[in-house]
Amino acid sequence: MQATAILETVIYADDPAGCAGFYVSVLGLEAVQEVPGRFSFLRCGAQMLLIFAPGPSLDPVQQNGIPTHGAKGPGHLCFRAADEAELLRWAERLTELGVALEHRHVWPTGRSIYFRDPAGNSVEIAEAAIWGL
């Protein structure tokens, strides 16, 4: 057997709802569910982005049997751009919205841009070609 897709990715934020608002307004993700102070769930195409508050995720009582989990410090996630033209459009949009681009990188097979979400997570948008996709 071989896994064929990632269904969900988790990042952590002290204010999941506030962080989710960034992903909705800046990247166009769709809000699906929220429990204030605990989590926000967002749809990104055929995948889900989950934003958890770190405290409740580490509390076995609040996890209701789900294994505890969490991370310390900022996390990282990368969104897919089909090609360089789409990546340039994202860079323009982010700049127009006042989101500071932290870094632009040229890989051997494509390009990517980096910025931060309100929780300090490192967010990247990259051409799919950097992974041969």
C-alpha positions as CSV (number, residue, x, y, z in Angstrom):
1,M,0.0,0.0,0.0
2,Q,1.0,3.6,-0.5
3,A,-0.6,6.8,0.8
4,T,-1.7,8.9,-2.1
5,A,-2.6,12.3,-0.6
6,I,-2.4,14.4,2.5
7,L,-6.0,14.9,3.9
8,E,-5.2,17.5,6.5
9,T,-2.4,19.6,7.8
10,V,-2.2,21.2,11.3
11,I,-0.6,24.5,12.4
12,Y,-0.9,26.0,15.8
13,A,-2.0,29.5,16.9
14,D,-2.9,31.0,20.2
15,D,-5.9,32.6,18.4
16,P,-7.1,30.0,15.9
17,A,-10.1,32.1,14.7
18,G,-7.9,35.2,14.1
19,C,-5.3,33.2,12.2
20,A,-8.1,31.5,10.2
21,G,-9.4,34.9,9.2
22,F,-6.0,35.6,7.6
23,Y,-6.2,32.4,5.5
24,V,-9.8,33.1,4.5
25,S,-9.2,36.8,3.5
26,V,-5.7,36.5,2.1
27,L,-5.6,33.0,0.5
28,G,-9.3,32.4,-0.1
29,L,-9.6,29.3,2.0
30,E,-13.2,28.3,3.1
31,A,-14.1,28.3,6.7
32,V,-15.7,25.0,7.7
33,Q,-15.9,24.8,11.5
34,E,-14.7,26.7,14.5
35,V,-14.8,26.2,18.3
36,P,-13.5,29.6,19.7
37,G,-10.3,29.2,21.7
38,R,-9.8,25.6,20.5
39,F,-9.7,25.2,16.7
40,S,-10.7,26.4,13.2
41,F,-11.0,24.1,10.2
42,L,-10.5,25.4,6.7
43,R,-11.0,23.8,3.3
44,C,-8.2,24.2,0.7
45,G,-9.3,22.4,-2.5
46,A,-9.4,18.7,-1.6
47,Q,-7.4,19.1,1.6
48,M,-8.1,20.6,5.0
49,L,-6.0,23.1,7.0
50,L,-6.6,22.7,10.8
51,I,-5.6,25.5,13.1
52,F,-5.4,24.4,16.8
53,A,-4.7,26.3,19.9
54,P,-1.7,24.6,21.5
55,G,-3.0,24.3,25.0
56,P,-6.2,22.3,24.4
57,S,-4.3,20.1,21.9
58,L,-2.0,19.0,24.7
59,D,-4.8,18.4,27.2
60,P,-5.9,14.8,27.2
61,V,-9.3,15.7,28.8
62,Q,-10.1,18.2,26.1
63,Q,-8.9,15.8,23.4
64,N,-11.7,13.3,24.2
65,G,-9.5,10.3,23.5
66,I,-7.7,11.7,20.5
67,P,-4.0,11.5,21.1
68,T,-2.5,14.8,22.3
69,H,-0.3,16.6,19.9
70,G,1.4,20.0,19.3
71,A,4.4,21.9,18.3
72,K,6.7,24.5,19.8
73,G,7.6,27.5,17.8
74,P,6.4,28.5,14.4
75,G,5.4,25.8,11.9
76,H,5.6,25.8,8.1
77,L,3.3,25.0,5.3
78,C,3.4,25.5,1.6
79,F,0.7,26.2,-0.9
80,R,1.0,25.1,-4.5
81,A,1.2,27.5,-7.4
82,A,0.8,25.9,-10.9
83,D,3.6,28.0,-12.5
84,E,5.7,31.1,-12.3
85,A,2.8,33.3,-13.6
86,E,0.5,32.2,-10.7
87,L,3.3,32.7,-8.2
88,L,3.9,36.3,-9.4
89,R,0.1,37.0,-9.1
90,W,0.3,35.7,-5.5
91,A,3.3,37.9,-4.7
92,E,1.3,40.9,-6.2
93,R,-1.8,40.1,-4.2
94,L,0.1,39.7,-0.9
95,T,1.9,43.0,-1.4
96,E,-1.4,44.7,-2.2
97,L,-2.9,43.4,1.0
98,G,0.1,44.6,3.0
99,V,1.5,41.1,3.7
100,A,5.3,41.4,3.9
101,L,7.2,39.0,1.7
102,E,9.9,37.6,3.9
103,H,11.9,35.9,1.1
104,R,11.9,35.0,-2.5
105,H,13.8,31.8,-3.4
106,V,14.9,30.3,-6.7
107,W,15.2,26.5,-6.5
108,P,16.8,24.5,-9.3
109,T,13.4,23.6,-10.7
110,G,11.2,26.6,-9.7
111,R,10.5,29.5,-7.4
112,S,8.8,30.2,-4.1
113,I,7.9,33.1,-1.8
114,Y,7.7,33.1,2.0
115,F,5.7,35.2,4.4
116,R,4.3,34.9,8.0
117,D,0.7,34.4,9.2
118,P,-0.5,36.2,12.3
119,A,0.7,33.4,14.6
120,G,4.2,33.6,13.2
121,N,4.0,30.4,11.1
122,S,6.2,30.4,8.0
123,V,3.9,30.2,4.9
124,E,5.3,29.4,1.5
125,I,3.7,29.5,-2.0
126,A,5.8,27.5,-4.5
127,E,5.7,26.4,-8.0
128,A,4.7,22.7,-8.1
129,A,7.8,22.1,-10.3
130,I,10.1,22.4,-7.2
131,W,8.9,18.9,-6.4
132,G,8.6,17.7,-9.9
133,L,4.8,17.9,-9.9
